[in-house]
């Protein structure tokens, strides 16, 4: 019988461990500079104006080597359990 997986658990693990990995990478960058090198990417603002209601959506992220390792660890933990 196949176990049903919760996608919110995956999202929580990836964001949580990715954030902790970024923090660890920043803190350890003075000892290993390669951990502090970050890559950023973003989705530019997208504006919708409906005369009565308007909103703008956009997203950006910065990821260093520690954050990448955290994201990979989150995916592995999700697949393991």
DSSP file (Angstrom, degrees, kcal/mol; ACC not computed):
  #  RESIDUE AA STRUCTURE BP1 BP2  ACC     N-H-->O    O-->H-N    N-H-->O    O-->H-N    TCO  KAPPA ALPHA  PHI   PSI    X-CA   Y-CA   Z-CA
    1    1 A X              0   0    0      0, 0.0     2,-0.3     0, 0.0     0, 0.0   0.000 360.0 360.0 360.0 129.9    0.0    0.0    0.0
    2    2 A X        -     0   0    0      1,-0.1     2,-0.3     0, 0.0     0, 0.0  -0.610 360.0-128.0 -83.0 132.8    1.4    3.3   -1.0
    3    3 A X        -     0   0    0     -2,-0.3     2,-0.4     1,-0.1    -1,-0.1  -0.601  21.5-121.3 -80.3 136.1    1.7    6.0    1.7
    4    4 A X        -     0   0    0     -2,-0.3     2,-0.3     1,-0.0    -1,-0.1  -0.633  27.8-142.3 -78.1 130.6    0.2    9.4    0.9
    5    5 A X        -     0   0    0     -2,-0.4     2,-0.7     4,-0.0     3,-0.1  -0.717   5.0-132.4 -98.2 145.2    2.8   12.2    1.0
    6    6 A X    >>  -     0   0    0     -2,-0.3     4,-1.1     1,-0.1     3,-0.6  -0.858   8.9-161.2 -97.7 116.2    2.1   15.6    2.4
    7    7 A X  H 3> S+     0   0    0     -2,-0.7     4,-2.2     1,-0.2     5,-0.1   0.794  89.7  62.5 -67.9 -28.2    3.5   18.4    0.0
    8    8 A X  H 3> S+     0   0    0      1,-0.2     4,-2.5     2,-0.2    -1,-0.2   0.832  98.8  55.5 -68.2 -30.4    3.4   20.9    2.8
    9    9 A X  H <> S+     0   0    0     -3,-0.6     4,-2.6     2,-0.2    -1,-0.2   0.913 107.9  48.7 -65.5 -41.8    5.9   18.9    4.7
   10   10 A X  H  X S+     0   0    0     -4,-1.1     4,-2.7     2,-0.2     5,-0.2   0.929 111.8  48.7 -62.0 -45.6    8.3   19.0    1.7
   11   11 A X  H  X S+     0   0    0     -4,-2.2     4,-2.5     1,-0.2     5,-0.3   0.924 112.8  48.2 -61.0 -45.0    7.8   22.8    1.4
   12   12 A X  H  X S+     0   0    0     -4,-2.5     4,-2.8     1,-0.2     5,-0.3   0.924 113.6  46.7 -62.0 -45.7    8.5   23.3    5.1
   13   13 A X  H  X S+     0   0    0     -4,-2.6     4,-2.5     2,-0.2     5,-0.4   0.920 114.2  46.9 -64.0 -44.3   11.6   21.1    5.0
   14   14 A X  H  X S+     0   0    0     -4,-2.7     4,-1.7    -5,-0.2    -2,-0.2   0.936 118.8  39.4 -66.0 -46.4   13.0   22.8    1.9
   15   15 A X  H  X S+     0   0    0     -4,-2.5     4,-2.2    -5,-0.2    -2,-0.2   0.932 119.8  45.9 -69.5 -45.1   12.4   26.3    3.1
   16   16 A X  H  X S+     0   0    0     -4,-2.8     4,-2.2    -5,-0.3    -2,-0.2   0.951 118.9  38.5 -64.6 -51.1   13.4   25.6    6.7
   17   17 A X  H  X S+     0   0    0     -4,-2.5     4,-2.3    -5,-0.3    54,-0.2   0.829 114.8  55.3 -72.5 -30.0   16.6   23.7    6.1
   18   18 A X  H  X S+     0   0    0     -4,-1.7     4,-2.2    -5,-0.4    -1,-0.2   0.907 109.7  46.9 -64.9 -40.9   17.5   26.0    3.2
   19   19 A X  H  X S+     0   0    0     -4,-2.2     4,-2.3     2,-0.2    -2,-0.2   0.916 113.1  47.9 -66.6 -43.7   17.3   29.0    5.5
   20   20 A X  H  X S+     0   0    0     -4,-2.2     4,-2.6     1,-0.2    -2,-0.2   0.887 111.6  51.5 -64.2 -37.4   19.3   27.3    8.2
   21   21 A X  H  X S+     0   0    0     -4,-2.3     4,-2.6     2,-0.2    46,-0.4   0.895 108.7  50.4 -65.6 -40.2   21.9   26.3    5.5
   22   22 A X  H  X S+     0   0    0     -4,-2.2     4,-2.3    44,-0.3    -2,-0.2   0.918 111.6  48.5 -62.1 -43.2   22.1   29.8    4.3
   23   23 A X  H  X S+     0   0    0     -4,-2.3     4,-2.3     2,-0.2    -2,-0.2   0.929 112.7  47.3 -62.4 -45.9   22.7   31.1    7.8
   24   24 A X  H  X S+     0   0    0     -4,-2.6     4,-2.3     1,-0.2    -2,-0.2   0.893 110.8  52.8 -63.2 -40.0   25.4   28.4    8.4
   25   25 A X  H  < S+     0   0    0     -4,-2.6     4,-0.5     1,-0.2    -1,-0.2   0.896 110.4  47.4 -62.7 -40.5   27.0   29.3    5.1
   26   26 A X  H >< S+     0   0    0     -4,-2.3     3,-0.6     1,-0.2     4,-0.3   0.903 113.6  47.5 -66.9 -40.9   27.2   33.0    6.1
   27   27 A X  H 3< S+     0   0    0     -4,-2.3     3,-0.5     1,-0.2    -2,-0.2   0.852 116.5  43.1 -69.5 -34.0   28.6   32.2    9.5
   28   28 A X  T >X S+     0   0    0     -4,-2.3     4,-2.3     1,-0.2     3,-1.1   0.415  86.3  96.1 -91.7   1.6   31.2   29.8    8.2
   29   29 A X  T <4 S+     0   0    0     -3,-0.6     7,-0.2    -4,-0.5    -1,-0.2   0.761  76.2  61.8 -65.1 -25.1   32.2   32.0    5.3
   30   30 A X  T 34 S+     0   0    0     -3,-0.5    -1,-0.3    -4,-0.3     3,-0.2   0.774 112.6  36.7 -72.0 -23.7   35.1   33.5    7.2
   31   31 A X  T <4 S+     0   0    0     -3,-1.1     2,-0.4     1,-0.3    -2,-0.2   0.793 134.5  21.6 -94.2 -35.7   36.7   30.0    7.5
   32   32 A X    ><  -     0   0    0     -4,-2.3     3,-2.1    -7,-0.2     4,-0.5  -0.831  69.2-165.8-134.3  94.3   35.7   28.7    4.0
   33   33 A X  G >> S+     0   0    0     -2,-0.4     3,-1.0     1,-0.3     4,-0.6   0.731  82.9  69.7 -57.4 -24.5   35.0   31.6    1.6
   34   34 A X  G >4 S+     0   0    0      1,-0.2     3,-0.6     2,-0.2    31,-0.4   0.795  91.6  61.1 -65.5 -25.3   33.3   29.4   -0.9
   35   35 A X  G <4 S+     0   0    0     -3,-2.1    31,-0.7     1,-0.2    30,-0.4   0.769 101.5  52.8 -70.5 -25.0   30.4   28.9    1.5
   36   36 A X  G <4 S+     0   0    0     -3,-1.0     2,-0.5    -4,-0.5    -1,-0.2   0.580  79.1 106.9 -89.0 -10.2   29.6   32.6    1.5
   37   37 A X    <<  -     0   0    0     -4,-0.6    28,-0.6    -3,-0.6     2,-0.3  -0.576  56.4-166.5 -73.2 122.6   29.4   33.0   -2.3
   38   38 A X  E     -A   64   0A   0     -2,-0.5     2,-0.4    26,-0.2    26,-0.2  -0.789  19.7-151.2-116.2 153.5   25.7   33.4   -3.1
   39   39 A X  E     -A   63   0A   0     24,-2.6    24,-2.7    -2,-0.3     2,-0.4  -0.986  17.3-162.3-120.0 130.0   23.6   33.3   -6.2
   40   40 A X  E     +A   62   0A   0     -2,-0.4     2,-0.3    22,-0.2    22,-0.2  -0.870  11.4 174.2-114.3 147.6   20.4   35.3   -6.4
   41   41 A X  E     -A   61   0A   0     20,-2.4    20,-2.7    -2,-0.4     2,-0.3  -0.985   5.3-177.7-145.9 155.0   17.5   35.0   -8.7
   42   42 A X  E     -A   60   0A   0     -2,-0.3     2,-0.6    18,-0.2    18,-0.3  -0.990  28.7-131.5-151.8 157.3   14.1   36.8   -8.9
   43   43 A X  E     -A   59   0A   0     16,-3.3    16,-1.6    -2,-0.3     3,-0.1  -0.973  42.9-121.9-107.5 119.4   10.8   37.0  -10.7
   44   44 A X  E     -     0   0A   0     -2,-0.6    13,-0.1    14,-0.2     2,-0.1  -0.027  40.4 -74.0 -60.0 163.9   10.1   40.6  -11.4
   45   45 A X  E     -     0   0A   0     13,-0.1     2,-0.5    11,-0.1    13,-0.2  -0.344  42.2-161.3 -64.4 137.3    7.0   42.3  -10.2
   46   46 A X  E     -A   57   0A   0     11,-2.9    11,-2.6    -3,-0.1     2,-0.4  -0.982  10.6-158.4-120.8 116.3    3.8   41.4  -11.9
   47   47 A X  E     -A   56   0A   0     -2,-0.5     2,-0.5     9,-0.2     9,-0.2  -0.820  10.8-171.0-106.1 134.3    1.0   43.9  -11.4
   48   48 A X  E     -A   55   0A   0      7,-3.0     7,-2.4    -2,-0.4     2,-0.5  -0.990   4.1-171.6-121.0 124.4   -2.7   43.3  -11.8
   49   49 A X  E     +A   54   0A   0     -2,-0.5     5,-0.2     5,-0.2    -2,-0.0  -0.961  13.3 172.5-120.4 115.6   -5.1   46.2  -11.7
   50   50 A X        -     0   0    0      3,-3.1     2,-2.7    -2,-0.5     4,-0.1  -0.011  51.1-115.3-109.3  27.4   -8.8   45.5  -11.6
   51   51 A X  S    S+     0   0    0      1,-0.2     3,-0.1     2,-0.1    -1,-0.0  -0.218 113.5  42.3  67.8 -48.4   -9.9   49.1  -11.0
   52   52 A X  S    S+     0   0    0     -2,-2.7     2,-0.4     1,-0.3    -1,-0.2   0.804 126.5  24.6 -91.9 -34.8  -11.3   48.2   -7.6
   53   53 A X        +     0   0    0     -3,-0.0    -3,-3.1     2,-0.0     2,-0.4  -0.994  64.9 179.0-135.7 135.9   -8.5   46.0   -6.5
   54   54 A X  E     +A   49   0A   0     -2,-0.4     2,-0.3    -5,-0.2    -5,-0.2  -0.992   3.8 174.6-136.4 146.5   -4.9   45.9   -7.5
   55   55 A X  E     -A   48   0A   0     -7,-2.4    -7,-3.0    -2,-0.4     2,-0.4  -0.989  19.1-144.1-149.5 157.9   -2.0   43.8   -6.4
   56   56 A X  E     -A   47   0A   0     -2,-0.3     2,-0.4    -9,-0.2    -9,-0.2  -0.984  14.0-165.1-125.7 131.6    1.7   43.1   -7.3
   57   57 A X  E     +A   46   0A   0    -11,-2.6   -11,-2.9    -2,-0.4     2,-0.3  -0.915  21.6 140.5-116.8 143.7    3.4   39.7   -7.1
   58   58 A X  E     -     0   0A   0     -2,-0.4     2,-0.3   -13,-0.2   -14,-0.2  -0.957  23.3-159.7-170.0 161.5    7.1   39.0   -7.2
   59   59 A X  E     -A   43   0A   0    -16,-1.6   -16,-3.3    -2,-0.3     2,-0.3  -0.996   6.7-179.7-149.8 149.6    9.6   36.7   -5.6
   60   60 A X  E     -A   42   0A   0     -2,-0.3     2,-0.3   -18,-0.3   -18,-0.2  -0.990   3.6-172.6-148.1 153.3   13.4   36.6   -5.0
   61   61 A X  E     -A   41   0A   0    -20,-2.7   -20,-2.4    -2,-0.3     2,-0.4  -0.996  12.3-156.7-146.7 147.4   15.8   34.2   -3.4
   62   62 A X  E     -A   40   0A   0     -2,-0.3     2,-0.4   -22,-0.2   -22,-0.2  -0.998  18.7-177.3-124.9 128.1   19.5   34.2   -2.5
   63   63 A X  E     -A   39   0A   0    -24,-2.7   -24,-2.6    -2,-0.4     2,-0.2  -0.990   6.0-176.1-132.7 128.2   21.1   30.8   -2.1
   64   64 A X  E  >  -A   38   0A   0     -2,-0.4     4,-2.4   -26,-0.2     5,-0.2  -0.533  49.0 -87.0-109.6-176.1   24.7   30.0   -1.1
   65   65 A X  H  > S+     0   0    0    -28,-0.6     4,-2.2   -31,-0.4     5,-0.2   0.882 128.0  51.9 -62.8 -38.8   26.4   26.6   -0.9
   66   66 A X  H  > S+     0   0    0    -31,-0.7     4,-2.0     1,-0.2   -44,-0.3   0.899 110.3  49.3 -63.1 -40.3   25.2   26.0    2.7
   67   67 A X  H  > S+     0   0    0    -46,-0.4     4,-2.5     2,-0.2    -2,-0.2   0.882 108.9  52.4 -65.8 -39.0   21.6   26.7    1.6
   68   68 A X  H  X S+     0   0    0     -4,-2.4     4,-2.4     2,-0.2    -2,-0.2   0.912 109.6  48.9 -63.3 -41.9   21.9   24.4   -1.3
   69   69 A X  H  X S+     0   0    0     -4,-2.2     4,-2.2     1,-0.2    -2,-0.2   0.881 110.6  51.9 -64.3 -37.3   23.1   21.6    1.0
   70   70 A X  H  X S+     0   0    0     -4,-2.0     4,-2.2     2,-0.2   -52,-0.3   0.899 109.3  49.1 -64.6 -41.5   20.1   22.4    3.3
   71   71 A X  H  X S+     0   0    0     -4,-2.5     4,-2.2   -54,-0.2    -2,-0.2   0.926 112.1  48.4 -63.8 -45.0   17.6   22.1    0.4
   72   72 A X  H  X S+     0   0    0     -4,-2.4     4,-2.4     1,-0.2    -2,-0.2   0.890 110.8  51.0 -62.6 -39.1   19.1   18.8   -0.7
   73   73 A X  H  X S+     0   0    0     -4,-2.2     4,-2.6     2,-0.2    -1,-0.2   0.882 108.3  52.8 -65.5 -37.8   19.0   17.5    2.9
   74   74 A X  H  X S+     0   0    0     -4,-2.2     4,-2.1     2,-0.2    -2,-0.2   0.908 110.4  46.7 -63.0 -42.5   15.3   18.6    3.2
   75   75 A X  H  X S+     0   0    0     -4,-2.2     4,-2.3     2,-0.2    -2,-0.2   0.911 113.0  49.7 -66.1 -41.7   14.5   16.6    0.0
   76   76 A X  H  X S+     0   0    0     -4,-2.4     4,-2.1     1,-0.2    -2,-0.2   0.903 110.8  49.3 -64.0 -41.0   16.4   13.6    1.2
   77   77 A X  H  X S+     0   0    0     -4,-2.6     4,-2.2     2,-0.2    -1,-0.2   0.903 110.7  51.1 -63.5 -40.2   14.6   13.7    4.6
   78   78 A X  H  < S+     0   0    0     -4,-2.1    -2,-0.2     1,-0.2    -1,-0.2   0.915 112.8  44.8 -63.1 -42.9   11.3   14.0    2.9
   79   79 A X  H  < S+     0   0    0     -4,-2.3    -1,-0.2     2,-0.2    -2,-0.2   0.833 112.3  53.1 -70.9 -31.3   12.0   11.0    0.7
   80   80 A X  H  <        0   0    0     -4,-2.1    -2,-0.2    -5,-0.2    -1,-0.2   0.894 360.0 360.0 -70.8 -41.1   13.4    9.0    3.6
   81   81 A X     <        0   0    0     -4,-2.2    -2,-0.2    -5,-0.2    -1,-0.2   0.377 360.0 360.0-111.2 360.0   10.4    9.4    5.8
